[in-house]
Amino acid sequence: MKIKKINKTLLSIIVLSVLLAATMGYVIFDIVSEAKLAEQQQIYQEGAAYGYELAISEISRLAGSCQKVPLTYMNQTIELADLSCLQAQQ
């Protein structure tokens, strides 16, 4: 009788230990995945901001040197120019 009771208790402890380890592994995996995702989002946002900054500086540089800058959005294109350049040409 004692042997069966010990075996059941030992089996229960082993099963619960395995379940606890699996749960802890899942939680750790989830935390690491969330941290990596947050890091990737931060890198993406920094890259987008840098791209916007480069685009604006290039548009400003070209327009400031009295060149027309074509800007296209969807199917519409406009030309951007510095007003002081247009006034100087007249």
Secondary structure as the mmCIF struct_conf table of DSSP 4:
data_model
#
loop_
_struct_conf.conf_type_id
_struct_conf.id
_struct_conf.beg_label_comp_id
_struct_conf.beg_label_asym_id
_struct_conf.beg_label_seq_id
_struct_conf.end_label_comp_id
_struct_conf.end_label_asym_id
_struct_conf.end_label_seq_id
HELX_RH_AL_P HELX_RH_AL_P1 LYS A 2 GLY A 64
TURN_TY1_P TURN_TY1_P1 SER A 65 CYS A 66
STRN STRN1 VAL A 69 TYR A 73
TURN_TY1_P TURN_TY1_P2 MET A 74 ASN A 75
STRN STRN2 GLN A 76 LEU A 80
HELX_RH_AL_P HELX_RH_AL_P2 LEU A 83 GLN A 89
#
